[in-house]
């Protein structure tokens, strides 16, 4: 994509969704920098570490998967075609694990962390596996997206049942992508598929370039409603880590997303009026090339441990590493032929 400018009047892209997803790319890369290189993996008392780890939670993966669900509703592909695409995404997740973790760790002759060696990390369950399984198991739910009650009911059931599934038959690794509870299962299908389903359900309201006032009002009220339920019920549901928490935490993350979407629309409008087109175009570029960005940045982070080691830097140095990885990823996609060698997923 040599020309990165956007013709707003002729484009069919939904810019506030591109803005939200593009910022999610930035937050994700900075979070990965902290996880890979900051001394405490972003879990200590460093201000920057905590900020970027936080920004890499609700504004990142849930936003990715929700927007995937929104755009899934635009697709004209059949259920069979979507299942085949899901299988490709799922399989490529393990290919990426091999490239980003197994190969560099084998060369380094060690493990990233206790229990996370080159072989165990080959079976890491991450976003590609989640996206693939979402398409494989839930493409057929597309026909129910217009029903007022079916998808919300399915979402609620998944959130209630998931904690009872985590770790079930944990000695059989093929169940890890569904409900694994070990260190190498980051995004099990249960409960994370709820964001894909939520995106499908909300799609009919969110596929316009500018959010209508009524939709904004409903999103804000929905955010308050979900936040209230999340706070009131927080003592009744498990609070685990980011990857496995109960209904209350996911309601709070959904509450954030409901608020984040109208805020994204607001920021796009204001930045366009202030003529920050270059900034917006860069963010849109990350969104449009999200798959390529995800692959490249992870390969760089994975191989960077050969040069920099793992979790040996201060939060400020880790932040600088994150910006360097972002720049390398951006320019590799924009100005080289690398994008032509990336898989079409």
N, C-alpha and C positions, 0 to 999 in steps of 0.2 A: 504494500500500500504506500506508494511513493507520495501521493498527494493526500495529506491528512486533513485538509480543510473540509468543512461540512457545509453543504447548501441546505439551510434550514427550511427554505420554502418548498423544495422539491423532495427532500429526504422523507422516507417512510419510517425512519428509526424513531423510537420512543426515547427522547433524550434524557428525561429524568430517570428512566430505568438504566440507561447507559451510564449516567452520572453515578447512580448508586452502585452499580456493578464495577465501574472503573475505580471508584474510591475503595471498594472492597478489595480490589487487586492491590492497591497501595497498602492498605491495612494488613492484608495477608502477608505480603513480602516483608514488611517491617516486623510482623509477629514471628515469621520464620527466622528472621535474623536474630531475634532474641532467643528463640527456642534452640537454635543451632550454636550460637556463639556467646551469648551472655552467660556469665559465670553460674547463675542460678537458673538458667533457662527461662528467665523472666518471672520466676516465682519468688524472688526475694523481696527486699524492701527498696529496691531502686525505683525512683520515680518513673524514668523513661521506660524501664522494663515493664512495669505494671501498666503504664499507659498503652504501650503498643500491644501487650498481650490482651488487654481489655478491648482495644479497637479491632483486634483480630478475632473477636468472638461474635457477638450479635451482629455487628455491621459487615461481617465477612461471609463465612460459610452459610448461615441461614439465608442471607441475601442472595448468594449464588444460586442456591437450590430453589428458592422461591421464584426467582426470575427465570430459571430453567423451566419451572412449571408454567409460568405465564406464557413463555414463548412456545412451549410444547403445544399449547392450545391453538397456536397459529399454524402449526405444521399440518400439512395435508397427507402425511405418511400414514400408512395403514398400521394396524396393531402389529402385524408380522414384521414390517419394516422397522418399527420402533423397538421391538424385541431384539431384532438382529443388531441394531445400533447399540442397544443396551449391552448385548454380549460383547461387542467390540470395545466399548468403554470399560467394562468390567475386566476384560482380559488385558487391555492396555495398562490398567492400573498396576498390574503385576510386572509388566515390562518396564514401566517407569521405576518401580521399586528396585528392579535389577540394576538399572542404569544409575539411579541416584544414590542408592545405599549399598547394595550387595557388592558391586564391582569396586567402588572406592574403599570399602571396609576390608575387603579381601586383600587389596593392595596394601592397606595400612596395617594389616595383620592384627586387628583388634575389634572391639565392639564400640558402638556409639555410647551406650549406657549399659549397666548391668541388665541382662535379659533382652538386650536389643543388639544382637550380633548380625553378621551379614546374611545368615540364613533366616533367622526369625524376622528380620526386616523385609525380606523378600515377600513375606506374607502379610505385610502391613495393609490394613483396610483403611483406605483414604477416600477422598472425594470422588475419584473416578469409579471406584467400586460402588459407592453410594449412588452416584448418578446412573450407572449401568443397571443396578438392581432396581432402582426406582422405575426405570423404563420397562424392565423385564416383567416385574410383578404388578405394576400399577398403570400401564398404558391403557388397559381396558376400562379404567375408571373415567376415561375422558368423556364418555357418553353420559356420565352422571354429574358433570361439572355444573350444569345449569340447574340441577335440583337444589332447592334451598336447604335441605337437611342431610342428604346422604354423605357428602364429603366431610362436613363438620362432625357428623356422628362418627365416621371412620377415623378422623383425626383424634377425636376424644378417646375412642376405644384404644387406639394405638398408644397414646400417652399414658393411659391407665394400665394397660397390660404390659408395656415394655419392661418396667422394672422387674417383673416376675420372669421375664425371658432371659435377661442378661446372665450370661454364663451357663445357660442350660446346655447340657451335653458339651461342656467346655473342653473336654478331652478330645473332641472330634473337630478338627480345625475347619472343616467345610461349613460349620455353623457360625464361625466367627464373623463373616460379613453380614449375617442376619442379626445377631444379638450377642456377639462376643464381648467379654468383659476383661480381656487381658491387655497388656501394654501395647500390643501391636494392632489393636482394633480402635481406630480413632473415630470413625463415623459408621457405626452399625446402622443397618437399614431401619431397625426399630430402636429409637423413635425418629431418626432424622428424616425419614421419608415424609413426615408430616408437613415439612416446608414445601416439598414438591406438590403435595396435594393441596396445600393452601394456595400456592401460586396458580394451580389449575382453577380453583374455586373463585379466586379474585380476578382472574384474567379478563373476564368480560367488562370489568369496571376500570381496568388499568391499561387498556390497549390504545389509549388516545395520547397524542403527543403532549397535550397539556391536561393536567388533572382538572376536572370540573369542580366547582366550589362545593357542590353537594357531596361529591365523592371524598373530597378533602375532609369535610365535616364528619362524614361517616367513619373515615379512617381514624380521625382524632378521637371520636367517641369510642370507637372500637378499641383503640389503644388504652384509653382510660378504663374501659370495662375489663380488658384482659389483665391490665396491671393490678386492678383492684382484686380480682379473683386470685391472681398470682400471689399477691402479698398476704391476703387473708388465709389462703390455704397452704402457705409455705411450710408450716409445721406438720402437715399431714402427708407430704410426699417426699421421697428421698432427694437429698441434695448431694450429689456425688461430685465428680469433676465436670469439666465443660462437656465432655463427650457422652456422659451418662448421668443425666439428672431427670427428676420426675416432672410431672405436669406443671407445677408452679413455676419452675425455672423456664420451661419452654413457653408458657404463657407470657412471662416477662419478656422473653426475647421476641416473641410475636408482637407484643405491645410496642417494643422498640421499633420493629420493622414498620408497623402501622404508622408510627410517627415519622420515621425516617423517609418514607416515600413522599409525603407532602413537603417535607423539608428539602428533599432533593429537587423537587419541582420548583420550590421557592429559590433555591440556590442557583439553579440553571437560569431562571428568569432574571435574577439580579445580576449574575455574572455576564449574561448576554448584554444587558443594558449598560453595564460598565465596560463593555468591549474586552472582556477577558477571553476572547475566542481561542487564543492559542492554548491557554490552560484547559478550557473545555474540550478542545479537539484532542489534546493529549489524553485526557481522561476517557473520552469516547473511544480513542484508539485502543487503550488498554481493555475496554469493555468488548469491543468488536473482536479483539484478538485474545480473548481470555484463555482459551485452551492453550495457545502457543505460549503465552506469558506464564501460565502455570507450569508447563513442562520445562521451559528454559530455566526459570528461576530455581526450580527444585534441583535440576541437574547441576547448576552452579553451586547451590548450597551444599548438595551432597558431596561434590568433589572438593569443595573448599576446605573440608576437614583435613585433607592431605597436606594442605599448606598452612592452615591456621589452627588446626586442632578443633576440638569440640568444647564449647562452654568454658573458654579461657579468657574472655574479653570483658571489659567494663561495659556498662549499658551504653555509654556514649560511642565507644568503638564499635559495638554491635550495631548501633544505629547507622553509623557511617558505612559499615559493611552492607547494611540493608539498602541504603541509597545507591551504593556502587552496583549491587546486583540489579536494582531497578533500572539504572541507566544502561547497563550492559544488555539487559533483557529488552529494553525499549529500542535501543539502536540496532540490536541484532535483528529484531523483527521488522523495523522500519527501513533500514538501509542495506540489508544484506539479502541474499537468496535463501537464508536459513528457513524461512517460513514455508518454502516449497518442499522441504524435506520432512516437515512435520506431518504426522498422520492426520488424515481428514476424519475427524470423529464427530 
